[in-house]
Amino acid sequence: MTREEFFVPKAKVIFAGALFGVLGALAVNWGNPPNMGICAGCFLRDIAGALNLHENHAAQYIRPEIIGFVLGAFGAALAFREWRSRGGSSPVIRFFLAAFVMIGVLVFLGCPLRVVFRIAGGDLGA
């Protein structure tokens, strides 16, 4: 493996992470709740409330960000003609691990992204 092959994928990941971090801070600045930013777990909780799957009236809202994520992914797949599924090994294990992470994030409020977004929104006590 050459040096270029080793660093190019990592540079893309670092760039994408920095881009989403900046967009999350801007989303807080533009009106998203300070503890949310672009937290997909929070968005899915709000959408579940909008579908009357829970009774917390403060968290019952169809989040346009999720709709944007889905339409953006569809547009990228359409533009780059990438229609193949690219799953890794053990999809059942990945599903259950993701479910446990979502439960932990929403029940225990232990999401590190929420802390970063709260700090970006001006809550220095986060």
FIMIVO-374239 format. One record per residue: residue number from 1; residue in one letter; x, y, z of N, C-alpha, C in turn. Coordinates in steps of 0.2 Angstrom, whole numbers. Layout:
N
seq=NUM | type=A | n_east=X | n_north=Y | n_up=Z | ca_east=X | ca_north=Y | ca_up=Z | c_east=X | c_north=Y | c_up=Z
...
! end
This chain:
126
seq=1 | type=M | n_east=4 | n_north=-6 | n_up=0 | ca_east=0 | ca_north=0 | ca_up=0 | c_east=4 | c_north=6 | c_up=0
seq=2 | type=T | n_east=3 | n_north=11 | n_up=-5 | ca_east=7 | ca_north=17 | ca_up=-5 | c_east=5 | c_north=22 | c_up=0
seq=3 | type=R | n_east=9 | n_north=27 | n_up=1 | ca_east=7 | ca_north=32 | ca_up=5 | c_east=0 | c_north=36 | c_up=3
seq=4 | type=E | n_east=0 | n_north=37 | n_up=-3 | ca_east=-6 | ca_north=40 | ca_up=-6 | c_east=-13 | c_north=36 | c_up=-5
seq=5 | type=E | n_east=-12 | n_north=30 | n_up=-6 | ca_east=-18 | ca_north=25 | ca_up=-5 | c_east=-20 | c_north=25 | c_up=3
seq=6 | type=F | n_east=-15 | n_north=26 | n_up=7 | ca_east=-16 | ca_north=26 | ca_up=14 | c_east=-19 | c_north=32 | c_up=17
seq=7 | type=F | n_east=-17 | n_north=38 | n_up=14 | ca_east=-20 | ca_north=44 | ca_up=17 | c_east=-26 | c_north=47 | c_up=13
seq=8 | type=V | n_east=-27 | n_north=46 | n_up=7 | ca_east=-33 | ca_north=49 | ca_up=4 | c_east=-39 | c_north=47 | c_up=7
seq=9 | type=P | n_east=-41 | n_north=41 | n_up=8 | ca_east=-47 | ca_north=39 | ca_up=11 | c_east=-48 | c_north=43 | c_up=18
seq=10 | type=K | n_east=-43 | n_north=43 | n_up=22 | ca_east=-43 | ca_north=46 | ca_up=28 | c_east=-44 | c_north=54 | c_up=28
seq=11 | type=A | n_east=-41 | n_north=57 | n_up=23 | ca_east=-43 | ca_north=64 | ca_up=21 | c_east=-50 | c_north=65 | c_up=20
seq=12 | type=K | n_east=-53 | n_north=61 | n_up=16 | ca_east=-60 | ca_north=62 | ca_up=14 | c_east=-64 | c_north=61 | c_up=21
seq=13 | type=V | n_east=-63 | n_north=56 | n_up=25 | ca_east=-67 | ca_north=56 | ca_up=31 | c_east=-66 | c_north=62 | c_up=36
seq=14 | type=I | n_east=-60 | n_north=64 | n_up=36 | ca_east=-58 | ca_north=70 | ca_up=40 | c_east=-62 | c_north=76 | c_up=38
seq=15 | type=F | n_east=-62 | n_north=77 | n_up=31 | ca_east=-66 | ca_north=82 | ca_up=28 | c_east=-73 | c_north=82 | c_up=29
seq=16 | type=A | n_east=-76 | n_north=76 | n_up=28 | ca_east=-83 | ca_north=75 | ca_up=29 | c_east=-85 | c_north=76 | c_up=37
seq=17 | type=G | n_east=-81 | n_north=74 | n_up=41 | ca_east=-82 | ca_north=75 | ca_up=48 | c_east=-82 | c_north=82 | c_up=50
seq=18 | type=A | n_east=-77 | n_north=86 | n_up=47 | ca_east=-77 | ca_north=93 | ca_up=49 | c_east=-83 | c_north=97 | c_up=46
seq=19 | type=L | n_east=-85 | n_north=95 | n_up=40 | ca_east=-90 | ca_north=98 | ca_up=36 | c_east=-97 | c_north=97 | c_up=40
seq=20 | type=F | n_east=-98 | n_north=91 | n_up=43 | ca_east=-104 | ca_north=90 | ca_up=47 | c_east=-104 | c_north=93 | c_up=54
seq=21 | type=G | n_east=-98 | n_north=94 | n_up=56 | ca_east=-97 | ca_north=97 | ca_up=63 | c_east=-99 | c_north=105 | c_up=62
seq=22 | type=V | n_east=-96 | n_north=108 | n_up=56 | ca_east=-98 | ca_north=115 | ca_up=55 | c_east=-105 | c_north=116 | c_up=54
seq=23 | type=L | n_east=-108 | n_north=111 | n_up=50 | ca_east=-115 | ca_north=111 | ca_up=48 | c_east=-119 | c_north=110 | c_up=54
seq=24 | type=G | n_east=-117 | n_north=106 | n_up=59 | ca_east=-121 | ca_north=105 | ca_up=65 | c_east=-121 | c_north=111 | c_up=70
seq=25 | type=A | n_east=-115 | n_north=115 | n_up=70 | ca_east=-115 | ca_north=121 | ca_up=74 | c_east=-119 | c_north=126 | c_up=71
seq=26 | type=L | n_east=-119 | n_north=127 | n_up=64 | ca_east=-123 | ca_north=132 | ca_up=61 | c_east=-130 | c_north=130 | c_up=61
seq=27 | type=A | n_east=-132 | n_north=124 | n_up=61 | ca_east=-139 | ca_north=122 | ca_up=63 | c_east=-141 | c_north=125 | c_up=69
seq=28 | type=V | n_east=-137 | n_north=124 | n_up=74 | ca_east=-139 | ca_north=127 | ca_up=81 | c_east=-140 | c_north=134 | c_up=81
seq=29 | type=N | n_east=-135 | n_north=137 | n_up=77 | ca_east=-135 | ca_north=145 | ca_up=77 | c_east=-141 | c_north=147 | c_up=73
seq=30 | type=W | n_east=-144 | n_north=143 | n_up=68 | ca_east=-149 | ca_north=145 | ca_up=64 | c_east=-156 | c_north=143 | c_up=67
seq=31 | type=G | n_east=-156 | n_north=140 | n_up=73 | ca_east=-163 | ca_north=139 | ca_up=76 | c_east=-164 | c_north=132 | c_up=79
seq=32 | type=N | n_east=-160 | n_north=127 | n_up=77 | ca_east=-161 | ca_north=120 | ca_up=80 | c_east=-160 | c_north=121 | c_up=88
seq=33 | type=P | n_east=-163 | n_north=117 | n_up=91 | ca_east=-162 | ca_north=117 | ca_up=99 | c_east=-155 | c_north=116 | c_up=100
seq=34 | type=P | n_east=-152 | n_north=119 | n_up=105 | ca_east=-145 | ca_north=119 | ca_up=107 | c_east=-142 | c_north=112 | c_up=108
seq=35 | type=N | n_east=-146 | n_north=108 | n_up=110 | ca_east=-143 | ca_north=101 | ca_up=112 | c_east=-144 | c_north=96 | c_up=106
seq=36 | type=M | n_east=-146 | n_north=99 | n_up=100 | ca_east=-148 | ca_north=94 | ca_up=95 | c_east=-143 | c_north=95 | c_up=89
seq=37 | type=G | n_east=-142 | n_north=100 | n_up=86 | ca_east=-138 | ca_north=101 | ca_up=80 | c_east=-140 | c_north=97 | c_up=75
seq=38 | type=I | n_east=-137 | n_north=92 | n_up=72 | ca_east=-139 | ca_north=87 | ca_up=67 | c_east=-139 | c_north=80 | c_up=70
seq=39 | type=C | n_east=-141 | n_north=79 | n_up=76 | ca_east=-141 | ca_north=73 | ca_up=79 | c_east=-147 | c_north=68 | c_up=76
seq=40 | type=A | n_east=-145 | n_north=63 | n_up=73 | ca_east=-150 | ca_north=59 | ca_up=69 | c_east=-154 | c_north=55 | c_up=75
seq=41 | type=G | n_east=-151 | n_north=53 | n_up=80 | ca_east=-155 | ca_north=50 | ca_up=86 | c_east=-161 | c_north=55 | c_up=88
seq=42 | type=C | n_east=-159 | n_north=61 | n_up=89 | ca_east=-164 | ca_north=66 | ca_up=91 | c_east=-170 | c_north=67 | c_up=86
seq=43 | type=F | n_east=-168 | n_north=67 | n_up=80 | ca_east=-172 | ca_north=68 | ca_up=74 | c_east=-177 | c_north=62 | c_up=74
seq=44 | type=L | n_east=-174 | n_north=56 | n_up=74 | ca_east=-179 | ca_north=50 | ca_up=74 | c_east=-184 | c_north=50 | c_up=80
seq=45 | type=R | n_east=-181 | n_north=52 | n_up=86 | ca_east=-186 | ca_north=53 | ca_up=91 | c_east=-192 | c_north=58 | c_up=90
seq=46 | type=D | n_east=-190 | n_north=63 | n_up=87 | ca_east=-195 | ca_north=68 | ca_up=85 | c_east=-200 | c_north=65 | c_up=80
seq=47 | type=I | n_east=-197 | n_north=62 | n_up=75 | ca_east=-202 | ca_north=59 | ca_up=70 | c_east=-206 | c_north=54 | c_up=73
seq=48 | type=A | n_east=-204 | n_north=50 | n_up=78 | ca_east=-208 | ca_north=45 | ca_up=81 | c_east=-213 | c_north=48 | c_up=85
seq=49 | type=G | n_east=-212 | n_north=54 | n_up=88 | ca_east=-217 | ca_north=57 | ca_up=91 | c_east=-222 | c_north=60 | c_up=87
seq=50 | type=A | n_east=-220 | n_north=63 | n_up=81 | ca_east=-225 | ca_north=65 | ca_up=76 | c_east=-229 | c_north=60 | c_up=73
seq=51 | type=L | n_east=-227 | n_north=54 | n_up=73 | ca_east=-231 | ca_north=48 | ca_up=71 | c_east=-235 | c_north=45 | c_up=77
seq=52 | type=N | n_east=-236 | n_north=49 | n_up=83 | ca_east=-239 | ca_north=47 | ca_up=89 | c_east=-237 | c_north=40 | c_up=92
seq=53 | type=L | n_east=-230 | n_north=39 | n_up=92 | ca_east=-227 | ca_north=33 | ca_up=95 | c_east=-225 | c_north=35 | c_up=102
seq=54 | type=H | n_east=-225 | n_north=41 | n_up=104 | ca_east=-224 | ca_north=43 | ca_up=111 | c_east=-228 | c_north=49 | c_up=112
seq=55 | type=E | n_east=-229 | n_north=51 | n_up=119 | ca_east=-233 | ca_north=56 | ca_up=121 | c_east=-230 | c_north=63 | c_up=123
seq=56 | type=N | n_east=-223 | n_north=63 | n_up=122 | ca_east=-219 | ca_north=69 | ca_up=124 | c_east=-221 | c_north=74 | c_up=118
seq=57 | type=H | n_east=-225 | n_north=79 | n_up=120 | ca_east=-227 | ca_north=84 | ca_up=115 | c_east=-221 | c_north=89 | c_up=113
seq=58 | type=A | n_east=-216 | n_north=90 | n_up=117 | ca_east=-211 | ca_north=94 | ca_up=115 | c_east=-206 | c_north=90 | c_up=110
seq=59 | type=A | n_east=-207 | n_north=84 | n_up=109 | ca_east=-203 | ca_north=80 | ca_up=104 | c_east=-208 | c_north=77 | c_up=99
seq=60 | type=Q | n_east=-212 | n_north=81 | n_up=96 | ca_east=-217 | ca_north=78 | ca_up=91 | c_east=-216 | c_north=83 | c_up=85
seq=61 | type=Y | n_east=-212 | n_north=81 | n_up=80 | ca_east=-210 | ca_north=86 | ca_up=75 | c_east=-207 | c_north=82 | c_up=69
seq=62 | type=I | n_east=-210 | n_north=83 | n_up=63 | ca_east=-207 | ca_north=80 | ca_up=57 | c_east=-200 | c_north=84 | c_up=56
seq=63 | type=R | n_east=-195 | n_north=81 | n_up=57 | ca_east=-188 | ca_north=85 | ca_up=56 | c_east=-187 | c_north=85 | c_up=48
seq=64 | type=P | n_east=-186 | n_north=91 | n_up=45 | ca_east=-185 | ca_north=91 | ca_up=38 | c_east=-177 | c_north=89 | c_up=37
seq=65 | type=E | n_east=-173 | n_north=89 | n_up=42 | ca_east=-166 | ca_north=86 | ca_up=40 | c_east=-166 | c_north=79 | c_up=38
seq=66 | type=I | n_east=-170 | n_north=75 | n_up=41 | ca_east=-170 | ca_north=68 | ca_up=39 | c_east=-173 | c_north=67 | c_up=32
seq=67 | type=I | n_east=-178 | n_north=71 | n_up=30 | ca_east=-180 | ca_north=71 | ca_up=23 | c_east=-175 | c_north=73 | c_up=19
seq=68 | type=G | n_east=-171 | n_north=78 | n_up=21 | ca_east=-165 | ca_north=81 | ca_up=17 | c_east=-160 | c_north=75 | c_up=16
seq=69 | type=F | n_east=-159 | n_north=72 | n_up=22 | ca_east=-154 | ca_north=66 | ca_up=21 | c_east=-156 | c_north=61 | c_up=16
seq=70 | type=V | n_east=-162 | n_north=59 | n_up=17 | ca_east=-164 | ca_north=54 | ca_up=12 | c_east=-164 | c_north=56 | c_up=5
seq=71 | type=L | n_east=-167 | n_north=62 | n_up=4 | ca_east=-167 | ca_north=65 | ca_up=-3 | c_east=-160 | c_north=66 | c_up=-6
seq=72 | type=G | n_east=-156 | n_north=68 | n_up=-2 | ca_east=-149 | ca_north=70 | ca_up=-4 | c_east=-145 | c_north=63 | c_up=-5
seq=73 | type=A | n_east=-146 | n_north=58 | n_up=-1 | ca_east=-143 | ca_north=51 | ca_up=-3 | c_east=-146 | c_north=49 | c_up=-9
seq=74 | type=F | n_east=-152 | n_north=50 | n_up=-10 | ca_east=-155 | ca_north=47 | ca_up=-17 | c_east=-153 | c_north=51 | c_up=-23
seq=75 | type=G | n_east=-152 | n_north=58 | n_up=-22 | ca_east=-149 | ca_north=62 | ca_up=-27 | c_east=-142 | c_north=60 | c_up=-29
seq=76 | type=A | n_east=-138 | n_north=59 | n_up=-24 | ca_east=-131 | ca_north=57 | ca_up=-25 | c_east=-131 | c_north=50 | c_up=-28
seq=77 | type=A | n_east=-135 | n_north=45 | n_up=-26 | ca_east=-135 | ca_north=39 | ca_up=-29 | c_east=-137 | c_north=39 | c_up=-37
seq=78 | type=L | n_east=-142 | n_north=44 | n_up=-38 | ca_east=-144 | ca_north=45 | ca_up=-45 | c_east=-139 | c_north=48 | c_up=-49
seq=79 | type=A | n_east=-135 | n_north=53 | n_up=-46 | ca_east=-130 | ca_north=57 | ca_up=-50 | c_east=-124 | c_north=53 | c_up=-51
seq=80 | type=F | n_east=-122 | n_north=48 | n_up=-47 | ca_east=-116 | ca_north=44 | ca_up=-48 | c_east=-117 | c_north=37 | c_up=-50
seq=81 | type=R | n_east=-124 | n_north=36 | n_up=-51 | ca_east=-126 | ca_north=29 | ca_up=-53 | c_east=-123 | c_north=23 | c_up=-49
seq=82 | type=E | n_east=-124 | n_north=24 | n_up=-42 | ca_east=-122 | ca_north=19 | ca_up=-37 | c_east=-128 | c_north=16 | c_up=-34
seq=83 | type=W | n_east=-131 | n_north=11 | n_up=-37 | ca_east=-137 | ca_north=8 | ca_up=-35 | c_east=-136 | c_north=1 | c_up=-31
seq=84 | type=R | n_east=-129 | n_north=-1 | n_up=-30 | ca_east=-128 | ca_north=-7 | ca_up=-27 | c_east=-128 | c_north=-6 | c_up=-19
seq=85 | type=S | n_east=-130 | n_north=-11 | n_up=-16 | ca_east=-130 | ca_north=-11 | ca_up=-8 | c_east=-123 | c_north=-12 | c_up=-6
seq=86 | type=R | n_east=-121 | n_north=-9 | n_up=-2 | ca_east=-114 | ca_north=-10 | ca_up=1 | c_east=-114 | c_north=-11 | c_up=8
seq=87 | type=G | n_east=-116 | n_north=-17 | n_up=10 | ca_east=-117 | ca_north=-18 | ca_up=17 | c_east=-110 | c_north=-22 | c_up=19
seq=88 | type=G | n_east=-109 | n_north=-22 | n_up=25 | ca_east=-103 | ca_north=-26 | ca_up=28 | c_east=-105 | c_north=-33 | c_up=30
seq=89 | type=S | n_east=-101 | n_north=-36 | n_up=34 | ca_east=-103 | ca_north=-43 | ca_up=37 | c_east=-107 | c_north=-42 | c_up=43
seq=90 | type=S | n_east=-111 | n_north=-47 | n_up=44 | ca_east=-115 | ca_north=-47 | ca_up=50 | c_east=-120 | c_north=-41 | c_up=51
seq=91 | type=P | n_east=-125 | n_north=-41 | n_up=46 | ca_east=-130 | ca_north=-35 | ca_up=47 | c_east=-134 | c_north=-36 | c_up=53
seq=92 | type=V | n_east=-136 | n_north=-42 | n_up=55 | ca_east=-140 | ca_north=-42 | ca_up=61 | c_east=-137 | c_north=-40 | c_up=67
seq=93 | type=I | n_east=-130 | n_north=-41 | n_up=68 | ca_east=-127 | ca_north=-39 | ca_up=74 | c_east=-126 | c_north=-31 | c_up=73
seq=94 | type=R | n_east=-125 | n_north=-28 | n_up=67 | ca_east=-125 | ca_north=-21 | ca_up=67 | c_east=-131 | c_north=-18 | c_up=68
seq=95 | type=F | n_east=-137 | n_north=-21 | n_up=66 | ca_east=-143 | ca_north=-18 | ca_up=68 | c_east=-144 | c_north=-18 | c_up=75
seq=96 | type=F | n_east=-143 | n_north=-23 | n_up=79 | ca_east=-144 | ca_north=-23 | ca_up=86 | c_east=-139 | c_north=-19 | c_up=90
seq=97 | type=L | n_east=-133 | n_north=-18 | n_up=87 | ca_east=-129 | ca_north=-14 | ca_up=91 | c_east=-131 | c_north=-6 | c_up=90
seq=98 | type=A | n_east=-133 | n_north=-5 | n_up=84 | ca_east=-136 | ca_north=2 | ca_up=82 | c_east=-142 | c_north=3 | c_up=87
seq=99 | type=A | n_east=-146 | n_north=-2 | n_up=87 | ca_east=-152 | ca_north=-1 | ca_up=92 | c_east=-150 | c_north=0 | c_up=99
seq=100 | type=F | n_east=-146 | n_north=-3 | n_up=101 | ca_east=-143 | ca_north=-2 | ca_up=108 | c_east=-140 | c_north=5 | c_up=109
seq=101 | type=V | n_east=-136 | n_north=7 | n_up=104 | ca_east=-133 | ca_north=14 | ca_up=104 | c_east=-139 | c_north=19 | c_up=105
seq=102 | type=M | n_east=-144 | n_north=18 | n_up=100 | ca_east=-149 | ca_north=23 | ca_up=100 | c_east=-153 | c_north=23 | c_up=107
seq=103 | type=I | n_east=-154 | n_north=17 | n_up=110 | ca_east=-157 | ca_north=17 | ca_up=116 | c_east=-153 | c_north=21 | c_up=122
seq=104 | type=G | n_east=-147 | n_north=19 | n_up=122 | ca_east=-142 | ca_north=23 | ca_up=126 | c_east=-142 | c_north=30 | c_up=125
seq=105 | type=V | n_east=-142 | n_north=32 | n_up=119 | ca_east=-141 | ca_north=39 | ca_up=118 | c_east=-147 | c_north=43 | c_up=120
seq=106 | type=L | n_east=-153 | n_north=40 | n_up=119 | ca_east=-159 | ca_north=44 | ca_up=120 | c_east=-162 | c_north=43 | c_up=128
seq=107 | type=V | n_east=-160 | n_north=37 | n_up=131 | ca_east=-163 | ca_north=36 | ca_up=137 | c_east=-158 | c_north=39 | c_up=142
seq=108 | type=F | n_east=-151 | n_north=39 | n_up=141 | ca_east=-146 | ca_north=41 | ca_up=146 | c_east=-143 | c_north=48 | c_up=144
seq=109 | type=L | n_east=-146 | n_north=51 | n_up=139 | ca_east=-143 | ca_north=57 | ca_up=136 | c_east=-135 | c_north=57 | c_up=136
seq=110 | type=G | n_east=-133 | n_north=51 | n_up=134 | ca_east=-125 | ca_north=51 | ca_up=134 | c_east=-122 | c_north=52 | c_up=127
seq=111 | type=C | n_east=-125 | n_north=55 | n_up=123 | ca_east=-122 | ca_north=56 | ca_up=116 | c_east=-117 | c_north=62 | c_up=116
seq=112 | type=P | n_east=-111 | n_north=60 | n_up=114 | ca_east=-106 | ca_north=65 | ca_up=115 | c_east=-107 | c_north=71 | c_up=109
seq=113 | type=L | n_east=-110 | n_north=69 | n_up=104 | ca_east=-112 | ca_north=75 | ca_up=99 | c_east=-116 | c_north=80 | c_up=102
seq=114 | type=R | n_east=-121 | n_north=78 | n_up=107 | ca_east=-125 | ca_north=83 | ca_up=110 | c_east=-121 | c_north=87 | c_up=114
seq=115 | type=V | n_east=-116 | n_north=85 | n_up=117 | ca_east=-112 | ca_north=89 | ca_up=122 | c_east=-108 | c_north=94 | c_up=117
seq=116 | type=V | n_east=-106 | n_north=92 | n_up=112 | ca_east=-102 | ca_north=97 | ca_up=107 | c_east=-107 | c_north=102 | c_up=104
seq=117 | type=F | n_east=-113 | n_north=100 | n_up=103 | ca_east=-118 | ca_north=105 | ca_up=100 | c_east=-120 | c_north=109 | c_up=105
seq=118 | type=R | n_east=-121 | n_north=107 | n_up=111 | ca_east=-123 | ca_north=112 | ca_up=117 | c_east=-117 | c_north=117 | c_up=118
seq=119 | type=I | n_east=-111 | n_north=115 | n_up=118 | ca_east=-106 | ca_north=120 | ca_up=118 | c_east=-105 | c_north=125 | c_up=112
seq=120 | type=A | n_east=-106 | n_north=122 | n_up=106 | ca_east=-107 | ca_north=126 | ca_up=100 | c_east=-112 | c_north=131 | c_up=101
seq=121 | type=G | n_east=-118 | n_north=129 | n_up=104 | ca_east=-124 | ca_north=134 | ca_up=105 | c_east=-123 | c_north=139 | c_up=110
seq=122 | type=G | n_east=-117 | n_north=138 | n_up=114 | ca_east=-116 | ca_north=143 | ca_up=119 | c_east=-117 | c_north=141 | c_up=126
seq=123 | type=D | n_east=-119 | n_north=135 | n_up=127 | ca_east=-120 | ca_north=132 | ca_up=134 | c_east=-114 | c_north=129 | c_up=136
seq=124 | type=L | n_east=-110 | n_north=133 | n_up=140 | ca_east=-103 | ca_north=132 | ca_up=143 | c_east=-104 | c_north=127 | c_up=149
seq=125 | type=G | n_east=-110 | n_north=126 | n_up=151 | ca_east=-111 | ca_north=121 | ca_up=157 | c_east=-111 | c_north=114 | c_up=154
seq=126 | type=A | n_east=-111 | n_north=113 | n_up=148 | ca_east=-112 | ca_north=106 | ca_up=145 | c_east=-106 | c_north=102 | c_up=146
! end
